[in-house]
């Protein structure tokens, strides 16, 4: 019960302070705190297809559900581009194996993570797992001293906004996320659930891909997991909800 009360308190905090710059992770990159799931490109790969709309949809869900600021236009960034370092979040997604990272890509990704950036590896074909295996191989080259571990159910990522008991996406997948912890914070996250596949819509506005096996309920759970990941990116520097208790009470009293 105490854990539940603390998680709900955190959610109330985020709602009460939405729209203000209260989260620390984006600050190291000189940004204004807007959630922006950029797509990471490596080698000569490009971005498009049925999941093309997913990043914008993700940002829209963040704005709609939490009132946190978000950037709704999908943007790609190459691993060896200095633009990688201007914002704190990138998503590396694919459904097939990938070439080995170049030395400039390795150096840039290592610096991105050293500065506090968060990288989500989202396997679009978890049953085939060719992309997931290749991404793990390459990220071990980026962070050779950081093992890949399962995130325990007690991790803040499962309660950063919603209380969720496990990650899901277009497929149900494994019961936990995996991560690399180069410091005390999980900065490289691995999802074997095709989260972007659950978020994407087609040009007509309908969902682009079916969700299996749980249908609409599973898609809602995937959306909640996406919101939690977004809040984790924006607010991973939070230490103690009670620090902001007076501000919460003031805003409640003013009817905001």
LINZI-V553197 format. One record per residue. N is the residue number from 1. OMEGA is omega in whole degrees, -180 to 180 (none if undefined). Layout:
[[N,OMEGA] [N,OMEGA]]
This chain:
[[1,180] [2,178] [3,179] [4,180] [5,-180] [6,180] [7,178] [8,177] [9,179] [10,179] [11,178] [12,178] [13,-178] [14,177] [15,-177] [16,-175] [17,-179] [18,179] [19,176] [20,-179] [21,-176] [22,-174] [23,-171] [24,-170] [25,-179] [26,-174] [27,-180] [28,-178] [29,176] [30,-179] [31,-176] [32,174] [33,179] [34,179] [35,-175] [36,-180] [37,179] [38,179] [39,180] [40,177] [41,178] [42,-179] [43,179] [44,-175] [45,179] [46,-177] [47,178] [48,178] [49,-171] [50,-179] [51,-173] [52,-176] [53,-171] [54,-180] [55,178] [56,177] [57,178] [58,179] [59,180] [60,178] [61,177] [62,-180] [63,-176] [64,-173] [65,-174] [66,-174] [67,172] [68,179] [69,180] [70,177] [71,-168] [72,-179] [73,180] [74,178] [75,175] [76,177] [77,-180] [78,-173] [79,-178] [80,179] [81,179] [82,177] [83,177] [84,-173] [85,-175] [86,180] [87,-167] [88,-174] [89,172] [90,177] [91,177] [92,-174] [93,177] [94,-179] [95,178] [96,-178] [97,-174] [98,177] [99,175] [100,177] [101,174] [102,178] [103,175] [104,177] [105,179] [106,-179] [107,-178] [108,179] [109,178] [110,178] [111,178] [112,-179] [113,179] [114,179] [115,178] [116,-179] [117,179] [118,179] [119,174] [120,173] [121,-176] [122,-178] [123,-179] [124,176] [125,-175] [126,180] [127,176] [128,178] [129,177] [130,179] [131,-178] [132,179] [133,-179] [134,179] [135,177] [136,179] [137,-177] [138,-180] [139,171] [140,174] [141,179] [142,-177] [143,-174] [144,-178] [145,-178] [146,179] [147,175] [148,-176] [149,174] [150,176] [151,-180] [152,-179] [153,178] [154,-176] [155,-176] [156,-178] [157,179] [158,-179] [159,-177] [160,172] [161,172] [162,169] [163,179] [164,-176] [165,180] [166,176] [167,170] [168,175] [169,176] [170,172] [171,-178] [172,175] [173,-180] [174,-172] [175,-179] [176,166] [177,171] [178,-176] [179,167] [180,-177] [181,180] [182,172] [183,177] [184,-175] [185,175] [186,-175] [187,174] [188,-176] [189,-180] [190,176] [191,175] [192,-172] [193,-174] [194,180] [195,-180] [196,178] [197,178] [198,-176] [199,-169] [200,172] [201,178] [202,-176] [203,179] [204,179] [205,178] [206,176] [207,-173] [208,-174] [209,176] [210,178] [211,-175] [212,2] [213,-166] [214,175] [215,-173] [216,180] [217,179] [218,179] [219,177] [220,177] [221,177] [222,177] [223,178] [224,176] [225,178] [226,178] [227,178] [228,178] [229,178] [230,179] [231,177] [232,179] [233,-176] [234,-167] [235,-175] [236,179] [237,179] [238,180] [239,-172] [240,-179] [241,-173] [242,179] [243,-174] [244,-176] [245,-179] [246,179] [247,177] [248,-178] [249,179] [250,-178] [251,176] [252,-179] [253,180] [254,178] [255,-178] [256,none]]
